[in-house]
Amino acid sequence: MKITEKEVRYVAALANLELSDSEVARLQHDLDGILEHMDKLNEIDTAGVEPMAQVLFDAAPDATLRADVIVPPLGQVAAVSNAPESASGYFKVPQVIER
């Protein structure tokens, strides 16, 4: 396996996740499978393939684009006007990270 248990636990800690031993083992297997798939993709010869600038290259040039129209910003007062709690122009939210 390319991914170690220590690496899975490190990434989980970065995401503030508490994982059981069975979850660590499952994620280690899943992440290793993803890396194996990426290795297979890296084996493909792409030397003669032109890079794509737009996925919908057969569509009209403006098919996925909208007009770039300047609009005034919402503003701080309007942004917090419907908030359940606000103070000093900011949203008040409960603390969710405790370390």
ZAKE-140512 format. One line per 2 residues: number of its first residue (from 1); for each residue z, y, x of C-alpha. Coordinates in steps of 0.25 Angstrom, whole numbers, plus 2048, in hexadecimal, padded with zeros to 3 digits. Layout:
BEGIN
NUM = Z/Y/X  ...
//
This chain:
BEGIN
1 = 800/800/800  7FD/80E/805
3 = 808/815/7FD  816/812/800
5 = 822/812/7F7  827/81D/7FF
7 = 81B/826/7FD  81B/823/7EE
9 = 82A/827/7ED  827/834/7F5
11 = 81C/838/7EB  825/835/7E0
13 = 82F/83E/7E6  825/849/7E7
15 = 822/847/7D8  831/847/7D5
17 = 830/839/7CF  83A/82E/7D0
19 = 833/820/7D0  839/812/7CF
21 = 835/808/7D9  82B/801/7D0
23 = 824/80F/7CD  824/811/7DC
25 = 81D/803/7DE  813/806/7D3
27 = 810/814/7D8  80E/80F/7E6
29 = 804/804/7E1  7FD/80E/7D9
31 = 7FC/819/7E4  7F7/80E/7ED
33 = 7EC/80A/7E4  7E8/819/7E3
35 = 7E7/81A/7F2  7DF/80D/7F3
37 = 7D5/812/7E9  7D4/81F/7F1
39 = 7D1/816/7FD  7C6/80F/7F6
41 = 7C0/81D/7F2  7C1/822/800
43 = 7B8/816/804  7AC/81B/7FC
45 = 7A1/821/804  79F/82F/7FE
47 = 797/835/80A  78A/837/801
49 = 791/83C/7F5  790/84B/7F2
51 = 79D/852/7EE  79E/856/7DF
53 = 7A1/865/7DC  7A2/863/7CD
55 = 7A5/856/7C6  79D/859/7BA
57 = 791/85D/7C3  786/859/7B8
59 = 78C/862/7AE  789/871/7AC
61 = 78F/87A/7B7  799/880/7AD
63 = 79C/873/7A6  7AB/872/7AB
65 = 7AD/881/7AE  7B2/88C/7A5
67 = 7B0/89B/7A6  7B9/8A2/7B0
69 = 7BF/8AC/7A7  7CB/8B5/7AC
71 = 7D6/8B5/7A2  7E3/8BD/7A4
73 = 7EF/8B4/7A8  7F9/8AF/79E
75 = 805/8B7/7A4  813/8B3/7A7
77 = 819/8B9/79A  80F/8B1/791
79 = 810/8A5/799  81F/8A3/797
81 = 81F/8A9/789  81F/89B/783
83 = 828/894/78D  835/88E/787
85 = 83D/894/793  839/89F/79C
87 = 840/8A9/7A6  83B/8B5/7AE
89 = 82C/8B1/7AA  82D/8A3/7AE
91 = 82E/896/7A7  83B/88F/7A7
93 = 83B/880/7A9  846/875/7AB
95 = 848/870/7B9  841/863/7BB
97 = 842/860/7C9  850/85D/7CF
99 = 851/85A/7DE
//
